[in-house]
Amino acid sequence: MNDTPLTPPHDRQLEGWPDWSILVVDDEPGMLSFLVKTLAPRCHFVMNASTAEEGAQWLRGHHVDLIILDISLPGKNGVTWLKELREHGYTGEVILITAFADLDTAIEALRAGASDFILKPFRVPQILNAVKQCHERAQLRRENFVLRRAVAHSPGQGPGLIGASDRMQRLRDWIDRVAAVDSTVLLQGESGTGKELVARELHARSARATGPFVPVNCASVSPDLIESELFGHAKGAFTGAARARDGLFHYAQGGTLFLDEVAELPLSIQATLLRAIEDLKIRPVGSEQLVPLNLRVVAATNRQLQDEVAAGRFRKDLYFRLQVMDLALPALRDHKDDIPALVAHFNALLAPTLGVEPLQVSPEEMAFLQQYDWPGNVRELRNLIERSLILGSLNVSALYPGQPPASPRQVTDLHTLEKLHIQSVLDSVQGDKTRAAELLGVSRRTLERRVAEWGSA
């Protein structure tokens, strides 16, 4: 490797240009100087090297969004190095430049993973347009990914927090205070209390509102794949990794990463997550490259993390790092005054989607709904309204098939009503308690405890 010191990076930026780090690799001093002087005032961070080996040295210690790479280099040529970069997990943009090119060279460069190909000599507008186009492509890929994920994971409850009770007003006040800072937040509450909705509100009211909101359910990803899902991986990092892939931390850059069911993370991943939050850097699986982070982490769980720490299932240091700001979300049974507003909201939200007339709920039926304890919280209420819209009315005989006909006025025993509902759901899934718990919006442990209370476990 050449022992000549690398030129120090420039750290200036003109408004309107991408907040990018760029590495320029060219063995011609004049071209290297031209590119650095052109890009340094416009981009966040510009580094330069004269060989692939020097470029690799920069990459070992810095995150680089774009590489402008000459094909003809002493030692390892640009196309060969680009192929190696892609194989080892570099997913950033690469513009190849050369003074000697034909069609075969251009095709080889694009197959190696180049984003663009420019012939020397070129003028300032050409290279600036190429950089801007690379930035726009990268932004578009990221925005498309976030949009697809937002659609797939949308809670479907509409915007905003519903309800005017004291509990909900205190929750809104808390969100307003916490949204103004960038600290890590831990949301704790039973299943179905709206933790993702609160996380979205925190994001929407924060300075990061224009950035992406990326949700991930830690319980839904295989423990073998969760590290790659979060942090990304290099090509060949493990069996089946046929190509490099960015992780969810990457796609949340500039915005908020929401880690739902964080208590389900394996202890080994908890340690990696702790380092990422503390250092604000991640290392994709199988890669040597450290990627700096610019995001906020909001975590949520339906467990009591203090109990999980005491049981040795959750790291104490990660618990304290996550709960810089800690909020316990109220169960629906603790703010039943909001049930009429929630019923109206779900009625208005779901009826047009289902193509049916809005549900007419009588005062007696509303009083009936306000008696119920709602073990599945707001999610269970939403499911009930959706099912009632499909069936055309709110009545026990429709909601609890297989039970004697009854009406809300006839069922006055709250525990009997709850039992009817849970037994109905269990019957509908042939006794599968895991599936029934999902439909009810509660944990299997809660469901088994309720059934055990009836002496029929």
C-alpha positions in Angstrom: 0.0 0.0 0.0 1.1 3.5 -0.7 2.4 5.1 2.5 1.6 8.7 1.3 -0.8 10.2 3.8 -4.4 10.5 2.6 -5.7 14.0 2.1 -7.8 15.2 5.0 -11.5 15.2 4.4 -13.5 18.4 3.8 -16.5 19.1 6.0 -18.4 21.9 4.4 -21.8 21.8 2.7 -23.9 24.1 0.5 -27.6 24.2 1.2 -29.7 22.0 -1.0 -27.0 19.4 -1.6 -27.2 15.8 -0.2 -25.9 15.2 3.3 -23.5 12.6 1.9 -20.0 11.3 2.5 -18.1 10.8 -0.8 -14.9 8.9 -1.5 -13.0 9.8 -4.7 -10.5 7.3 -5.9 -8.3 8.3 -8.9 -4.5 8.0 -9.5 -4.3 11.2 -11.5 -3.5 14.1 -9.1 -5.2 16.7 -11.4 -8.5 14.8 -11.7 -8.4 14.0 -7.9 -7.9 17.7 -7.1 -10.6 18.7 -9.5 -13.2 16.3 -8.1 -12.4 17.2 -4.5 -12.6 20.9 -5.1 -15.9 20.5 -7.0 -17.6 18.3 -4.4 -16.2 19.5 -1.1 -18.2 22.7 -0.8 -21.4 20.9 -1.7 -21.4 17.6 0.2 -21.0 16.8 3.8 -17.7 14.9 3.8 -15.3 14.3 0.9 -12.3 11.8 1.1 -9.8 10.9 -1.5 -7.4 8.1 -2.4 -5.2 7.2 -5.3 -5.5 3.4 -5.2 -8.1 0.8 -4.4 -6.1 -0.2 -1.3 -6.1 3.3 0.0 -9.9 3.5 -0.7 -10.4 0.3 1.3 -8.4 1.9 4.2 -10.9 4.7 4.3 -13.9 2.4 4.2 -12.6 0.4 7.2 -13.0 3.5 9.4 -15.7 5.6 7.7 -19.2 5.3 6.3 -19.3 6.3 2.6 -22.6 7.0 0.7 -21.0 7.4 -2.7 -17.7 6.3 -4.4 -16.4 8.0 -7.5 -14.0 5.4 -8.8 -11.6 5.5 -11.7 -11.4 2.2 -13.6 -7.7 2.4 -14.5 -5.8 2.3 -11.2 -2.4 1.0 -10.3 -2.6 -2.5 -8.8 -6.3 -3.5 -8.4 -8.5 -1.9 -11.1 -11.7 -0.2 -10.3 -14.1 -2.8 -11.7 -12.4 -5.6 -9.8 -12.5 -3.6 -6.6 -16.2 -2.7 -7.2 -17.0 -6.4 -7.5 -15.3 -7.1 -4.2 -17.1 -4.2 -2.5 -20.5 -5.6 -3.6 -19.6 -9.1 -2.5 -18.5 -7.8 1.0 -21.7 -5.9 1.5 -21.2 -2.3 0.3 -24.6 -1.1 -0.8 -23.8 2.6 -1.5 -23.8 4.3 -4.9 -20.7 4.0 -7.2 -19.9 6.2 -10.2 -17.2 4.7 -12.5 -15.1 7.1 -14.5 -12.5 6.3 -17.3 -10.7 7.9 -20.2 -10.6 4.6 -22.1 -13.9 2.8 -22.6 -15.9 0.8 -25.1 -19.3 -0.8 -24.9 -17.9 -4.0 -23.3 -16.3 -2.0 -20.5 -19.5 -0.1 -19.8 -21.5 -3.4 -19.7 -18.9 -5.0 -17.4 -19.0 -1.9 -15.1 -22.8 -2.0 -14.8 -22.8 -5.7 -14.2 -20.3 -5.2 -11.4 -22.8 -2.9 -9.6 -22.0 0.6 -10.9 -24.7 3.2 -10.5 -23.4 5.4 -13.4 -20.6 5.4 -15.9 -18.9 8.7 -17.1 -16.2 9.2 -19.7 -13.3 11.6 -19.2 -12.9 14.4 -19.8 -16.1 15.7 -18.2 -17.4 19.1 -17.1 -18.5 20.2 -13.6 -22.3 20.0 -14.5 -21.9 16.3 -15.6 -20.4 15.1 -12.4 -22.8 17.2 -10.3 -25.8 15.8 -12.2 -24.5 12.3 -11.7 -24.1 12.7 -8.0 -27.6 14.2 -7.7 -29.1 11.4 -9.7 -27.4 8.8 -7.5 -28.8 10.6 -4.4 -32.3 10.7 -5.9 -32.2 7.0 -6.7 -31.0 6.1 -3.2 -33.7 8.3 -1.7 -36.4 6.7 -3.9 -35.3 3.2 -3.0 -35.4 4.1 0.7 -38.8 5.9 0.5 -40.3 3.0 -1.5 -39.1 0.5 1.1 -40.5 2.6 4.0 -43.8 3.1 2.2 -44.3 -0.6 1.5 -43.5 -1.4 5.1 -45.8 1.3 6.4 -48.7 -0.1 4.3 -47.9 -3.7 5.4 -47.7 -2.8 9.1 -50.3 -0.1 9.4 -52.4 -0.5 12.5 -55.4 0.7 10.5 -56.8 2.8 13.3 -56.6 6.2 11.6 -54.7 9.2 12.7 -54.5 10.5 16.2 -55.4 9.3 19.6 -59.1 8.9 20.3 -60.7 9.9 23.6 -61.2 12.9 25.9 -60.8 11.2 29.2 -58.3 12.4 31.8 -56.1 9.4 31.0 -55.9 10.2 27.3 -55.3 13.9 27.9 -52.4 13.1 30.2 -51.1 10.8 27.5 -51.3 13.6 24.9 -49.5 16.0 27.2 -46.7 13.5 27.8 -46.3 12.9 24.1 -46.0 16.6 23.5 -43.2 16.9 26.1 -41.3 13.9 25.0 -41.6 14.4 21.2 -39.6 17.7 21.6 -36.4 15.8 22.6 -34.5 13.0 20.9 -34.2 10.6 23.8 -34.9 6.9 23.6 -38.5 6.0 24.7 -39.9 2.8 26.2 -43.6 2.2 25.9 -45.0 -0.5 28.2 -48.6 -1.7 28.2 -50.9 -4.6 27.6 -51.5 -6.0 24.1 -53.9 -3.9 22.2 -53.4 -0.6 24.1 -52.1 1.2 21.0 -48.3 1.3 21.5 -47.5 1.6 17.8 -50.1 4.4 17.5 -48.4 6.3 20.4 -45.0 5.7 18.7 -46.3 7.2 15.5 -47.7 10.2 17.4 -44.2 10.7 19.0 -42.7 10.6 15.5 -45.2 12.9 13.9 -44.8 15.6 16.6 -41.0 15.4 16.6 -38.4 17.2 14.6 -37.9 13.9 12.7 -41.5 14.0 11.3 -40.3 14.4 7.7 -38.1 11.3 8.1 -39.2 7.7 7.9 -41.1 5.8 10.6 -40.0 2.2 10.4 -41.8 -0.4 12.6 -40.5 -3.9 13.3 -42.2 -6.5 15.4 -39.3 -8.3 17.1 -41.5 -11.3 18.0 -42.4 -11.9 14.3 -38.8 -12.4 13.0 -36.9 -15.6 13.5 -34.2 -15.3 16.1 -31.7 -16.6 13.4 -32.6 -13.7 11.1 -33.3 -10.8 13.5 -29.7 -9.5 13.5 -29.6 -9.3 9.7 -33.1 -7.8 9.6 -32.1 -5.0 11.9 -28.5 -4.3 10.9 -28.2 -5.7 7.4 -25.7 -8.2 6.0 -22.9 -8.6 3.5 -23.1 -11.1 0.6 -22.2 -14.6 1.8 -22.5 -13.6 5.5 -24.5 -16.7 6.1 -26.2 -19.5 4.2 -28.7 -18.0 1.8 -27.2 -14.5 1.8 -26.8 -14.4 -2.0 -26.5 -10.6 -2.0 -25.8 -7.8 0.4 -28.8 -6.2 2.1 -29.4 -3.1 4.1 -31.1 -3.5 7.5 -34.0 -1.6 9.1 -31.7 0.7 11.0 -30.5 1.9 7.6 -34.0 2.6 6.3 -34.9 4.5 9.5 -32.0 7.0 9.0 -33.2 10.5 9.7 -36.4 9.2 11.3 -37.7 6.8 14.0 -37.1 3.1 14.4 -40.0 1.5 16.4 -39.0 -1.8 18.0 -42.2 -3.5 19.1 -42.1 -6.5 21.4 -38.5 -5.7 22.2 -38.6 -8.2 25.1 -38.6 -11.0 22.6 -35.1 -10.2 21.3 -32.5 -12.9 22.1 -29.9 -11.9 24.7 -27.1 -11.9 22.1 -29.0 -9.4 19.9 -29.8 -7.3 23.0 -26.1 -6.8 23.4 -25.7 -5.7 19.8 -28.7 -3.4 20.1 -27.2 -1.8 23.2 -23.9 -1.1 21.4 -25.8 0.4 18.4 -27.8 2.8 20.6 -24.9 3.9 22.7 -22.3 4.2 19.9 -24.8 5.4 17.2 -23.1 3.0 14.8 -24.0 -0.4 13.4 -22.0 -3.1 11.7 -23.8 -5.2 9.1 -23.5 -9.0 9.6 -20.3 -10.2 7.9 -19.1 -6.7 7.1 -16.1 -4.7 8.4 -17.8 -1.4 7.8 -19.3 0.7 10.6 -22.3 2.7 9.6 -23.1 5.9 11.6 -26.7 6.3 12.8 -29.0 9.3 12.8 -32.3 8.2 14.2 -34.5 7.8 17.3 -35.3 4.5 18.8 -38.8 3.9 20.4 -39.2 0.5 22.0 -42.4 -1.2 23.2 -43.3 -4.3 25.2 -46.4 -5.9 26.8 -44.2 -7.4 29.5 -42.9 -5.8 32.7 -39.3 -5.4 31.7 -38.2 -5.1 35.4 -39.5 -8.7 35.9 -37.7 -9.8 32.7 -34.5 -8.3 34.0 -34.9 -10.0 37.4 -35.5 -13.4 35.6 -32.4 -13.0 33.5 -34.3 -12.7 30.2 -33.5 -9.1 29.5 -30.3 -7.2 29.9 -30.3 -4.6 32.8 -28.1 -2.2 30.9 -30.3 -2.3 27.8 -33.4 -1.8 30.0 -31.9 1.4 31.5 -30.8 2.6 28.1 -34.2 2.2 26.6 -36.2 3.7 29.5 -34.6 7.1 29.3 -38.3 8.1 28.9 -40.8 5.5 30.1 -44.5 5.5 29.6 -47.1 3.0 30.8 -50.1 3.0 28.4 -53.5 2.6 30.1 -55.7 -0.4 29.6 -59.1 0.3 28.0 -60.8 -0.8 31.3 -59.1 2.1 32.9 -60.6 4.7 30.6 -64.0 3.3 29.6 -65.4 6.8 29.2 -63.6 6.8 25.8 -65.5 3.8 24.5 -68.3 5.8 22.8 -65.7 7.9 20.9 -63.7 4.8 19.9 -66.9 3.0 18.7 -67.8 6.1 16.6 -64.3 6.3 15.3 -64.1 2.6 14.2 -67.6 2.8 12.9 -66.7 5.7 10.6 -63.3 4.2 9.7 -64.4 0.6 8.8 -67.9 0.9 7.4 -66.7 2.6 4.1 -63.9 0.1 3.8 -66.2 -2.9 4.2 -68.9 -1.3 2.0 -71.6 -1.5 4.6 -73.9 0.9 6.4 -72.6 2.3 9.7 -73.6 0.3 12.8 -76.4 1.8 14.9 -75.6 1.4 18.6 -78.3 2.0 21.1 -77.7 3.6 24.5 -78.4 0.2 26.1 -75.9 -1.5 23.8 -73.3 1.3 24.5 -73.8 0.8 28.3 -73.3 -2.9 27.7 -70.0 -2.2 25.9 -68.9 0.0 28.8 -69.5 -2.9 31.3 -67.1 -5.2 29.6 -63.5 -5.5 30.9 -61.9 -5.7 27.4 -58.9 -8.0 28.0 -57.8 -7.3 24.5 -58.1 -3.6 25.0 -58.7 -1.2 22.0 -57.7 -3.9 19.5 -60.5 -6.2 20.8 -63.0 -3.3 20.6 -62.0 -2.6 17.0 -62.4 -6.3 16.1 -65.8 -6.4 17.7 -67.0 -3.4 15.7 -65.6 -4.8 12.5 -67.3 -8.1 13.1 -70.6 -6.4 14.0 -70.5 -4.3 10.9 -70.2 -7.4 8.8 -73.0 -9.1 10.7 -75.2 -6.0 10.6 -75.9 -5.6 14.3 -74.4 -5.7 17.8 -75.9 -8.7 19.5 -74.6 -11.6 21.6 -76.2 -14.3 19.5 -74.2 -13.0 16.4 -71.0 -12.4 18.3 -71.0 -15.7 20.2 -72.1 -18.5 17.8 -73.1 -21.7 19.4 -74.5 -20.0 22.5 -78.2 -19.5 23.4 -79.7 -16.4 21.8 -79.3 -13.4 24.0 -79.1 -9.6 23.8 -76.9 -7.1 25.6 -79.8 -6.4 27.9 -80.1 -10.1 28.9 -76.4 -10.5 29.7 -75.7 -8.4 32.8 -73.0 -10.6 34.3 -69.7 -9.2 33.2 -67.7 -12.4 33.8 -70.3 -14.4 32.0 -70.0 -12.1 29.0 -66.3 -12.4 28.9 -66.4 -16.1 29.2 -68.9 -16.3 26.3 -66.7 -14.2 24.2 -63.5 -16.2 24.9 -65.2 -19.6 24.5 -66.6 -18.4 21.2 -63.2 -17.5 19.9 -61.7 -20.7 21.2 -64.5 -22.7 19.4 -63.8 -20.8 16.2 -60.2 -22.0 16.1 -60.8 -25.5 17.3 -59.3 -24.8 20.8 -56.0 -23.4 19.4 -55.0 -21.1 22.4 -52.2 -19.4 20.5 -54.4 -18.4 17.6 -57.3 -17.5 20.0 -54.9 -15.2 22.0 -53.9 -13.5 18.7 -57.6 -12.9 17.8 -58.4 -11.6 21.3 -55.4 -9.4 21.3 -54.0 -10.9 24.5 -51.0 -13.1 25.4 -51.4 -16.8 25.6 -50.5 -16.6 29.2 -53.4 -14.2 29.9 -55.8 -16.4 28.0 -54.7 -19.6 29.9 -55.1 -17.7 33.2 -58.7 -16.7 32.3 -59.6 -20.3 31.3 -57.9 -21.7 34.4 -60.1 -19.4 36.5 -63.2 -21.2 35.2 -61.8 -24.6 36.2 -61.6 -25.7 32.6 -57.9 -25.4 31.7 
